[in-house]
Amino acid sequence: MRVPVDRVLLDERFLGAGLGDETASWSTWLAVLRAAFALPLSDADRATFLEVAGGRELPARRVRELWAVIGRGGGKSRMAAALSVYLALFQKHKLAPGEVGHVLVLAASRDQAAVVFGYVLGFLRASATLAGEIESETVSEVRLCNGVVIGVHANSFRTVRGRTLLACVFDEVSVWRDETTASPDIETYRAVLPSLTRTNGMLIGISTPYRRTGLLYAKHRDHFGVDGDDVLVVQGPTQQFNPTIGTELIEAAIAADPEGARSEWEGTFRVDISAFLDDALIDAAVEHGRPAELPPRSGVIYKAFADPSGGRGDAYALCIGHREQGGRVVCDAIRGRKPQFDPAEVTREYADLCRQYGCREIVTDNYSAEWVVAAVKEAGLRHRRSDMAKSARYIEGLPLFARGLVSLPDNAKLLRELRLLERRTHRSGKDSVDHPRAGSDDHANALFGMLRLCTGKFDPHEGMPHWWRHMQTSPEGDAAARAWRDARLCRPQHPPNVVPGTVPSMIDFQALEPKPLPEGLSRRYGPPRIW
């Protein structure tokens, strides 16, 4: 049967039993749903709709997509559950014999999916009429007597394929995460669209906004306040969609964190967080078709940077690369080991790889634990902590991507982490770069550490002994080196006041004069000789 959505939500025989006495607080939601399903609106509803829809005209027919950008606590998950029940039971569906139709609610995680599924069961069981429509239940699905299944799952663009989708609800789509792709919202949207098109099903996206990227932001940018009958986008603060939330709580949150709280409670996209690297810059740096690891070449100086891990929470990543003539930096090899693992064993494995590339030193993050120093030395390599913080390395390496001076392998884990890096502007005006909440950047950190090593200030004395570096870089050592070179020209058998096996530092060579050279010859100075 087909019954108007507002009647179903308000009727205590149906979904109104689950809403209870709170129906008055859902007035904004009801105005939006009446407009989305092309139902008549009162003057008050019309005014409310124009306020949350950016002043656009009312749709002439039921929209194909509804996107609701709403502050935290605005009843999004409960409305997602209510709409899934309505679309499964109160809409006509044409199914072939044996065909099973699905109304899917996709959440950001399994825990959030369990919360929404609890709301679905609550709406069904609260009404005696709706409870009689339940045929069977599982931990995440309800099979109804009309042959339709309401399923609530964590988002996955793989598992939604191959089903007959009658409707789909994206819950908290702005914070979806997936280990295999940087844009799970867009991938899932592409996966469900063909099936919804075939069944003329409705797609509903409900979420608190986050940063200005992704599917929710794209829909808001392209359709908010724009007339049309296919896509409707509404936006509003928490109190507009749920007036039961107290003002004091919201004001205290905004005072503590203005940007974050405005996004959470006022339903606005954050301006202090943006994508660090554009997709175009990352795609331009990837060399498709090249091996995952390039073989070592003679005559090339390689650098190695590692982001160690203790083997429990984060991955242990290593990146080896080199700089070519012209300033182009090539990522020759990048590896990462997921937990659980033995950190000492992984360190030995990475040390063997570094030796293949002629690297005698591994540089790690400046916050590396002491066990890293011991493990690297035990593996036979020198260890050095980076002289720059992770965020500063990210910002310093950005111009290399902008100028097209980075060559990367087609490493899915690395590319995902690069696309998800976030740039935050703090109250002080300074920027920082890090991974998003509940994310990781182990491979990206190792890559930018390698870029820093390959493009840092050139050191002409790299690899020389400590005493040689001291003589070449300190005023006292430089004076002693010049005196020693002058002394060698006179070939003294045993310079005075010199202890055998040491480098002279305080010698009076004023009385020593170099021998004159024949005309046309010049002196060439070399390193000092050890007596």
Secondary structure as the mmCIF struct_conf table of DSSP 4:
data_model
#
loop_
_struct_conf.conf_type_id
_struct_conf.id
_struct_conf.beg_label_comp_id
_struct_conf.beg_label_asym_id
_struct_conf.beg_label_seq_id
_struct_conf.end_label_comp_id
_struct_conf.end_label_asym_id
_struct_conf.end_label_seq_id
HELX_RH_AL_P HELX_RH_AL_P1 VAL A 5 LEU A 10
TURN_TY1_P TURN_TY1_P1 GLU A 12 LEU A 15
HELX_RH_AL_P HELX_RH_AL_P2 GLY A 16 LEU A 19
HELX_RH_3T_P HELX_RH_3T_P1 GLY A 20 TRP A 26
HELX_RH_AL_P HELX_RH_AL_P3 SER A 27 ALA A 36
TURN_TY1_P TURN_TY1_P2 PHE A 37 ALA A 38
HELX_RH_AL_P HELX_RH_AL_P4 ASP A 43 VAL A 52
TURN_TY1_P TURN_TY1_P3 ALA A 53 GLY A 55
HELX_LH_PP_P HELX_LH_PP_P1 ARG A 56 PRO A 59
BEND BEND1 ALA A 60 ARG A 61
BEND BEND2 ARG A 64 ARG A 64
STRN STRN1 GLU A 65 ILE A 70
TURN_TY1_P TURN_TY1_P4 ARG A 72 GLY A 73
BEND BEND3 GLY A 74 GLY A 75
HELX_RH_AL_P HELX_RH_AL_P5 LYS A 76 LEU A 89
BEND BEND4 PHE A 90 GLN A 91
TURN_TY1_P TURN_TY1_P5 PRO A 97 GLY A 98
STRN STRN2 GLY A 101 ALA A 107
BEND BEND5 ALA A 108 SER A 109
HELX_RH_AL_P HELX_RH_AL_P6 ARG A 110 ALA A 126
BEND BEND6 SER A 127 SER A 127
HELX_RH_AL_P HELX_RH_AL_P7 ALA A 128 ALA A 131
TURN_TY1_P TURN_TY1_P6 GLY A 132 GLU A 133
STRN STRN3 ILE A 134 GLU A 137
BEND BEND7 VAL A 139 SER A 140
STRN STRN4 GLU A 141 LEU A 144
TURN_TY1_P TURN_TY1_P7 CYS A 145 ASN A 146
BEND BEND8 GLY A 147 GLY A 147
STRN STRN5 VAL A 148 ALA A 154
TURN_TY1_P TURN_TY1_P8 PHE A 157 GLY A 162
BEND BEND9 ARG A 163 ARG A 163
STRN STRN6 THR A 164 ASP A 171
BEND BEND10 GLU A 172 GLU A 172
HELX_RH_3T_P HELX_RH_3T_P2 VAL A 173 VAL A 175
BEND BEND11 GLU A 179 THR A 180
BEND BEND12 ALA A 182 ALA A 182
HELX_RH_AL_P HELX_RH_AL_P8 PRO A 184 THR A 199
TURN_TY1_P TURN_TY1_P9 ASN A 200 ASN A 200
STRN STRN7 MET A 202 SER A 207
STRN STRN8 ARG A 211 ARG A 211
BEND BEND13 ARG A 212 ARG A 212
BEND BEND14 GLY A 214 GLY A 214
HELX_RH_AL_P HELX_RH_AL_P9 LEU A 215 HIS A 223
TURN_TY1_P TURN_TY1_P10 PHE A 224 GLY A 225
BEND BEND15 ASP A 229 ASP A 230
STRN STRN9 VAL A 231 GLY A 236
HELX_RH_AL_P HELX_RH_AL_P10 THR A 238 PHE A 241
TURN_TY1_P TURN_TY1_P11 PRO A 243 THR A 244
BEND BEND16 ILE A 245 ILE A 245
HELX_RH_AL_P HELX_RH_AL_P11 THR A 247 ALA A 256
HELX_RH_AL_P HELX_RH_AL_P12 PRO A 258 GLU A 266
STRN STRN10 ARG A 270 ARG A 270
BEND BEND17 VAL A 271 ASP A 272
STRN STRN11 ILE A 273 ALA A 275
BEND BEND18 PHE A 276 LEU A 277
HELX_RH_AL_P HELX_RH_AL_P13 ASP A 279 ALA A 285
STRN STRN12 VAL A 286 VAL A 286
TURN_TY1_P TURN_TY1_P12 HIS A 288 GLY A 289
BEND BEND19 ARG A 290 ARG A 290
BEND BEND20 ALA A 292 GLU A 293
HELX_LH_PP_P HELX_LH_PP_P2 LEU A 294 PRO A 296
TURN_TY1_P TURN_TY1_P13 SER A 298 GLY A 299
STRN STRN13 TYR A 302 ASP A 307
BEND BEND21 GLY A 311 ASP A 314
STRN STRN14 TYR A 316 ARG A 323
TURN_TY1_P TURN_TY1_P14 GLN A 325 GLY A 326
BEND BEND22 GLY A 327 GLY A 327
STRN STRN15 VAL A 329 ARG A 337
HELX_LH_PP_P HELX_LH_PP_P3 LYS A 338 LYS A 338
BEND BEND23 PRO A 339 GLN A 340
HELX_RH_AL_P HELX_RH_AL_P14 PRO A 343 GLN A 356
TURN_TY1_P TURN_TY1_P15 TYR A 357 GLY A 358
STRN STRN16 GLU A 361 THR A 364
TURN_TY1_P TURN_TY1_P16 ASN A 366 TYR A 367
HELX_RH_AL_P HELX_RH_AL_P15 GLU A 370 GLU A 378
TURN_TY1_P TURN_TY1_P17 ALA A 379 GLY A 380
STRN STRN17 ARG A 382 ARG A 385
BEND BEND24 ASP A 387 MET A 388
HELX_RH_AL_P HELX_RH_AL_P16 LYS A 390 ALA A 402
TURN_TY1_P TURN_TY1_P18 ARG A 403 GLY A 404
STRN STRN18 VAL A 406 SER A 407
STRN STRN19 LEU A 408 LEU A 408
HELX_RH_AL_P HELX_RH_AL_P17 ALA A 412 LEU A 420
STRN STRN20 GLU A 422 THR A 425
TURN_TY1_P TURN_TY1_P19 ARG A 427 SER A 428
BEND BEND25 GLY A 429 GLY A 429
STRN STRN21 ASP A 431 ASP A 434
TURN_TY1_P TURN_TY1_P20 ARG A 437 ALA A 438
HELX_RH_AL_P HELX_RH_AL_P18 ASP A 442 THR A 455
BEND BEND26 GLY A 456 GLY A 456
TURN_TY1_P TURN_TY1_P21 PRO A 460 GLY A 463
BEND BEND27 MET A 464 MET A 464
HELX_RH_AL_P HELX_RH_AL_P19 HIS A 466 THR A 473
BEND BEND28 SER A 474 SER A 474
HELX_RH_AL_P HELX_RH_AL_P20 PRO A 475 CYS A 490
BEND BEND29 GLN A 493 HIS A 494
TURN_TY1_P TURN_TY1_P22 PRO A 496 ASN A 497
TURN_TY1_P TURN_TY1_P23 PRO A 500 GLY A 501
BEND BEND30 THR A 502 THR A 502
BEND BEND31 MET A 506 MET A 506
TURN_TY1_P TURN_TY1_P24 GLN A 510 ALA A 511
HELX_LH_PP_P HELX_LH_PP_P4 PRO A 514 PRO A 518
TURN_TY1_P TURN_TY1_P25 GLU A 519 GLY A 520
HELX_LH_PP_P HELX_LH_PP_P5 PRO A 527 ILE A 530
#
